[in-house]
Amino acid sequence: MKNREVTFLIVALTLASVLGGFLGELIGEYLPDGAVKTLFKNSLEIGVGKRGVLVNEIQEPVYINLYSLSLAFGLLIKLNFVSVLAVIFVIIYFKWWYL
């Protein structure tokens, strides 16, 4: 695999995740209450923060406060139904087109 293909895959997966999450939230906002709205609106949040690895809980980043420099470390991944579908679509497209 070429360096250009790896870069394309990383950018495509990131965009698919972000746009899929946004689209899922947008679609879920206009659906009537029920199972389909729950499928689109609910998301799984996985992250690393001050209290360790937690799932579906709000976390604060880890702060390192030096005299003239303050650093914050944290990671939160929010997945919903449409973002997972978009990532799967990108993976299938990449395997079909590039491999």
URQUI-V815116 format. One line per field, one symbol per residue. phi: phi as a letter, one per 30 degrees, with the letter a starting at -180 (. if undefined). psi: psi as a letter, one per 20 degrees, with the letter a starting at -180 (. if undefined). burial: I if it has 16 or more other ideal C-beta (glycine too) atoms within 10 Angstrom, else O. A space follows every 10 residues. Layout:
BEGIN
phi->???
psi->???
burial->???
END
This chain:
BEGIN
phi->.ddddddddd dddddddddd dddddddddc ddeldddddd ddbcccabbd cjdbbhbdbc ddccccecbb cbbabbcccb eddddddddd dddddddcc
psi->pqhhhggggg gghghggghg gghgggghhi qqqahghhgh hqqppprpbh jbpqpkqpqq rppoorgjpp qpprpppopa ghhggggggg gggghggh.
burial->OOOOOOOOIO OIOOOIIOOI IOIIIOIIOO OOOOOOOOOI IOIOOOIIIO OOOOOOOOIO OOOOOOOOOO OOOOOOOOII IIIIOIIOOI OOOIOOOOO
END
